[in-house]
Amino acid sequence: MEYNTSLEHLVIPEYGRNIQKMIDYAMTVNDRNERNKIAHSIIDVMGQLNPHLRDIVDFKHKLWDHLFIISKFKLDVDSPYPLPTAATFKTKPERIKIPGTRRIRYKHYGRITEDLIQKATEYPEGDEKYYLAEIIGNLMKRSYLFWNRDTVSDNVIIDQLEELSNNELKLKDPSVLKPVHVLVPRPPNPNQSTKKHQGGGGRESRQGGGGGSRKFKRKF
């Protein structure tokens, strides 16, 4: 009995062992014309086994590339596409350069907050600049609370705002920062709503349980 662990490694397991055996057989055929016919037949079978490849642009080209990969680039047939080489698939793609990447000083605030601070520093001194500093300060406090819900000091927010703005944005009055329950409201306690529902019917039960139910005479 043959076990998969004792058989040859499958180059592309999605096609199965039979496809790999067919390709191995094609490499043993000496006649080139016959070998080309076998290669085209294998391509048709590979397309039937993977119908999802039909949605890919140039899916036939991809099948031919897989054919040569499975044969370890040893199959000598006439391909309708440029013959791939092992070096083609071993070369690493170029590193993608992300524009504007820089080190974030405080990651819990994020890059957008730092961009807002940088933009606010460009405003001239006045009420508008101070109002922007208030908005950014509350935004920083809210972001800080998402990172650490236990506690937050207003002085820490004010100091870090000055640090990130190079002492351009200063909050003189810490009271402009909103309290914690306003910035991050806590969800309602489900136990309280349950108690209300349970206590709501107590009055009716007390009214109806004391003297029994009232009897009314039916009028015709």
N, C-alpha and C positions, 0 to 999 in steps of 0.2 A: 504494500500500500504506500502511495506517495503522499507526503505531507508538504504543505506550502513552505514550511521552514527549511525543508531539505532541497527545495527547487531553486532555480535561478531567480535572482531578485528582479521584480517587475520595475521597469524603468518608469512607466506611467501607469499606476494601478487602475486608473479609471477605465482603461480599455480592456483590462483583463489579460489572462494568460494566453488565451487562444489567439488574440491579435499578435502578441509577441511571438508565438510559435509560427504564425503565418509569415511574419516578417523574417524570422530566422530561416524559414524554408525558401523565401524569395531570394535570399542572399546565396543559396546553394545552387540556384538555377544558372546555368552557363549561358544560355541563349539570351541575348539582350532584349530582343523583341518580346519574348515570352516573359522575361522578368518585368518589363514595362507593363504588360497586361496584368500581371499578378499585382503589381503595385497599385494600379488604378482600381482593381477589384478590392484591394485592402482599404483604399481610401473610401470607397463607397460603403463598406461595412463599418468603418470607423465613424462615418457620418450618421449612419443609422443608430449606432450605439449611443451617440451623443447628439440628439436632435437640438439641444439647447444652443449648440454652436452655430446653428443656422441663423440665429439672431445677431451674431457677431459679424461685423464688416470683414469681408475677405475670409470667411470661415474655411474655404477650401485651402487657402494659403496656410492657415493655422493647422489644418489636418496634415498637410504635406510636411510642415515643420515637425509635427509630432511623429510622423513616420520616420524621419531621419533621426530624431532624438532616440526613439526606441531602438533603432538599428545601430545606435552609437556611431552614427555618421559613416557606416561602412557599406550601406546599400547603394549600389551604383545603378541608378536609373535616371531617365530623362524627366526632370520635373518641369512643370509649366512655370515655376517660380524660381528665383535665384536660390542656389543651393546654400543652405546654412552651414556654418562650421561650429565646432565646439567652442571656439573662442568667442563667437557671437553671443552665446548664452552665459559665458563665464565673466564677461566684463560687467563691472558694477555700473549702475546708472549714475549720472552726475548728481551731486548733492544739490538739493533744492535750496536756493537762497531766499530766505524770508525777509522781505524789506522791513526796515524799521525795528529790527529785534534789538532789544537792549535789556540790561539787567533791571529787574523790578526791585526796588528797595524794600517795600512791604507788600508781600504777595497777597495778603488778605484784602488789601485795598484794590489791587488790580492795576493794569496799565491804563485803563480808561480814566480812572480817578487821577492818576499822575498827569495824563494829557489835559484834563480839565484844570488842574492846578497850574500847569504851564501856560495854558491859555488865559487864565485869570490874572496871572502876573503881568500880562501885556497891557492890561487896562490901566488907564491913568488913575492916580489917587483920587478917591472920592467915595460917595455913598454907594455907587454901583459896584465898585470893586469890593467894598466891605460886605455888601449884600451877597456877592458871589462867594466870598469867604465863608459866610454863614451857611449857605447852601452846601458848599463842599464839606464844611466841617460836620454837618449833620449826616451827609452821605458817608463820610468816613466813620462816624460813630455807628451808623447802621451796619456798615460792612464789618466793623470790628465786632459787633454783637452777633452777627451770623457766624463769625469765627470763634468767639468766646462769649457764650450767653451768660456766664456767671456774673461777671462784673466788668465795668469799664469806667475809667477815670476821665473826666472832661479835660483835666490838665494834660493827660497823655495825648488826647486828640489835638489839643491846641499846640502842644510842643511838636508833634509830628507834622502838623500842617505847616508850621513855620520851617521845619527842617526840609520838607519836600519842596517848599516854595522859595528856599534860600532867604528866609526872613522877609519875604515880600507880602505874605498874607498873614495877618495877625488878628486874633480875636481877643479884644481887651476884656470883654465881659463873658465869662463862662456860661451865664444863664441863657445865652442865645442858642445853646445846644439843647435840643429837646430831650425830655426824660425818656428813660428806657421803654416804658409801657406805651409811649406814643410811637416811637420808631419801630419797635418790634412787639406788636400786641400779642399777648398769649392767647392760645385757643381756649374756648370755654370749657369748664369742667363738666364732663358728662354726668357726674354723680349729682350735681346740683339740679340739672334738668330732670333726673330720675326722681329726686325727692319731691320736686314740684308736682309731677304727675301722680305720685303716690299720695301726696297730701291734698290734692285737689278734690278727691271724692270723699274726703272724710266728713265734710259738712253735710253732704247729702245723706251719707250713711247714718250720721247722728240724728238728722231730722226724721228719717224714715224708720229708724230702728227703735225709737222711744215708745211711741204710742200705737205702733202698728199702722197698717195702711188704712186710709180713709175710704169709707163706703159712700157712694153717691147713688141717689135714686135716679133711675132713668126716666126722663120725661118724654112723653109721646105727643 
